[in-house]
Amino acid sequence: MSTKRRYFLLVLAFLLPAAAFVNVWQVHRYRQLEQEIARLEERQLEIIEKNRRLIAGMSVYQSPGRLEELAKEELELQKLEPGRLILIERKEKDKEEDRD
């Protein structure tokens, strides 16, 4: 057998198992990445659902009816009748003193 053929067979003997190992490793890594993507997508859906609930909760607290209820019950405020509103305007001199 010639020397070139021996080297070729020797290289082939090392390359085939190495290629098989690399292939198995890539399949393993691919499956790991698929699992991680699935986990992250599930976490994303959880975060989106939590965000929806928070937005819904905010809209409840910002609704005019809820604000009126809080004003009456928690802060003991009353609706102001139109004739009871008194506006007090400040003079320019007073405004300048507040800035200092």
Phi and psi in degrees as a GROMACS rama.xvg file:
@    title "Ramachandran Plot"
@    xaxis  label "Phi"
@    yaxis  label "Psi"
@TYPE xy
-76.7793  160.082  SER-2
-65.7025  -39.3497  THR-3
-62.4134  -41.3769  LYS-4
-67.4229  -36.6999  ARG-5
-63.7699  -46.1591  ARG-6
-61.6035  -41.6125  TYR-7
-61.0644  -46.0238  PHE-8
-67.109  -36.7545  LEU-9
-65.6429  -45.2519  LEU-10
-63.6821  -42.1764  VAL-11
-63.2211  -38.6938  LEU-12
-63.9036  -31.1358  ALA-13
-86.8309  -34.0296  PHE-14
-72.8655  -39.0758  LEU-15
-62.3926  -50.2578  LEU-16
-63.7102  -35.7061  PRO-17
-64.5748  -42.066  ALA-18
-65.2215  -39.466  ALA-19
-65.0879  -41.5152  ALA-20
-62.2417  -45.6937  PHE-21
-61.4265  -40.2568  VAL-22
-63.1495  -46.4331  ASN-23
-62.4553  -42.2133  VAL-24
-63.3396  -40.5365  TRP-25
-65.3572  -40.2321  GLN-26
-63.1805  -43.8477  VAL-27
-61.0133  -47.0931  HIS-28
-63.5795  -39.2363  ARG-29
-61.0004  -43.6467  TYR-30
-66.4342  -38.0151  ARG-31
-61.3834  -44.0063  GLN-32
-66.5834  -37.9266  LEU-33
-60.8543  -43.454  GLU-34
-64.0115  -40.7288  GLN-35
-65.868  -40.2039  GLU-36
-63.2938  -43.4147  ILE-37
-61.9892  -42.0174  ALA-38
-64.131  -43.0113  ARG-39
-67.2042  -37.1496  LEU-40
-65.3264  -39.5588  GLU-41
-64.4638  -42.8394  GLU-42
-63.4734  -38.3652  ARG-43
-62.2946  -43.2415  GLN-44
-63.3931  -38.6187  LEU-45
-62.6451  -43.376  GLU-46
-66.1882  -40.6773  ILE-47
-62.6724  -43.0662  ILE-48
-64.7497  -42.3242  GLU-49
-62.1282  -40.7274  LYS-50
-62.5769  -41.6253  ASN-51
-61.4036  -42.4569  ARG-52
-64.9789  -40.5322  ARG-53
-64.9797  -41.6645  LEU-54
-63.6173  -41.6375  ILE-55
-62.4914  -41.1816  ALA-56
-63.5994  -39.7284  GLY-57
-63.5956  -41.1077  MET-58
-66.0383  -32.3315  SER-59
-65.6592  -45.5142  VAL-60
-71.659  -22.488  TYR-61
-93.5335  -4.69418  GLN-62
-68.2286  144.736  SER-63
-57.4796  -37.98  PRO-64
-63.5208  -42.1278  GLY-65
-66.9746  -41.0777  ARG-66
-64.1364  -39.8373  LEU-67
-65.1935  -41.9031  GLU-68
-62.1658  -44.3184  GLU-69
-62.3062  -41.956  LEU-70
-61.8682  -41.7102  ALA-71
-74.1698  -49.6583  LYS-72
-83.7942  -45.8086  GLU-73
-83.6722  -44.5209  GLU-74
-97.8769  -6.53808  LEU-75
55.0805  43.1237  GLU-76
-93.9839  158.045  LEU-77
-123.681  154.994  GLN-78
-66.7706  139.084  LYS-79
-87.5534  127.071  LEU-80
-75.1848  146.165  GLU-81
-53.7696  -35.17  PRO-82
-79.9216  -10.4953  GLY-83
-93.8357  -0.537136  ARG-84
-83.6758  125.966  LEU-85
-122.338  124.282  ILE-86
-98.9475  133.203  LEU-87
-117.665  120.971  ILE-88
-100.288  141.327  GLU-89
-94.5802  148.127  ARG-90
-76.0212  159.1  LYS-91
-59.9927  -35.4851  GLU-92
-63.6322  -41.6694  LYS-93
-65.2567  -38.1393  ASP-94
-65.5155  -39.5566  LYS-95
-67.2139  -36.7495  GLU-96
-65.5378  -34.9351  GLU-97
-67.7303  -30.7039  ASP-98
-70.2508  -29.6863  ARG-99
